[in-house]
């Protein structure tokens, strides 16, 4: 058996399937080098686990979020805005628009009143212009 | 996916139940602020980013389909947003928090596991936090996200794979490489002569 170094982290995380875990543990029993590497990785994970927890939300977090949401259109209206936003996109872009992780591209249109710089305003103003290839 | 209480709340919100959104907020606000803080190491900015995540959730609820666990869906939204913010580069130039060595915020002593730390312990904790912040900044994006989701957020390899839209095998590799990098970066904090653990 070759040294299963690449699987030692998964072993520590309990993410190896049973049979493979048995094989790797059997290897470790006879391989000081792999045991040393496992212990080094375990030491690192222990240090990471010992870090203080990140800050909790401040008392103002909820009120600020509530204020932002109060400026949002009702969810149904937001859906209409989103549909209007993507109506000029190509078909494949329309399909992808259903995925939330693309929303950042469209969010700027939904916040026309919030642009902060002239450059942003220029970008937003040109969003509805036909593309260079004349797509609708 | 119907057993996922978060998914049920999101679907209720789709039907107009504003209280469902409030419940989602209460269940995940703390985790989202903490997660965003892992990226920007600045409490006010972490709160802004977490607010952005909830606003996105609110705006796009009509598109939500419970095809994945809500938790991994939420972490995906937060991950993409945080990475986009980091790519804009403004955080690299952001000044360190007052009194914090190196750039990471001073540790929240109230959040330490137990008891009152000595000044030496607090200093050591701050140095370790700095070293981890430097480690995270130096990792490739996917390794960084995988490490944070695994070590700090407690997601399983399967959940990380869903979040990153990749395979469990790829996650295994990402987490391993990031952990190897962590072992190297944090070597000065390891005991001088670690005792071997029996296999």
Interface residues (C-beta under 8 A of the other chain):
Chain A: X6 X7 X8 X9 X10 X13 X15 X25 X28 X29 X32 X35 X36 X38 X39 X40 X41 X42 X43 X44 X45 X47 X48 X49 X50 X51 X52 X53 X54 X55 X56 X57 X58 X61 X62 X64 X65 X68 X69 X72 X75 X76 X78 X79 X82 X98 X100 X101 X103 X104 X107 X110
Chain B: X13 X14 X16 X25 X29 X30 X33 X34 X35 X37 X38 X43 X46 X47 X50 X51 X54 X55 X56 X58 X59 X60 X61 X62 X63 X64 X73 X76 X77 X80 X81 X84 X105 X107 X108 X109 X111 X112 X113 X125 X128 X129 X132 X150 X151 X152 X156 X157 X168 X172 X173 X175 X176 X179 X180 X182 X183 X186 X189 X190 X191 X194 X196 X197 X199
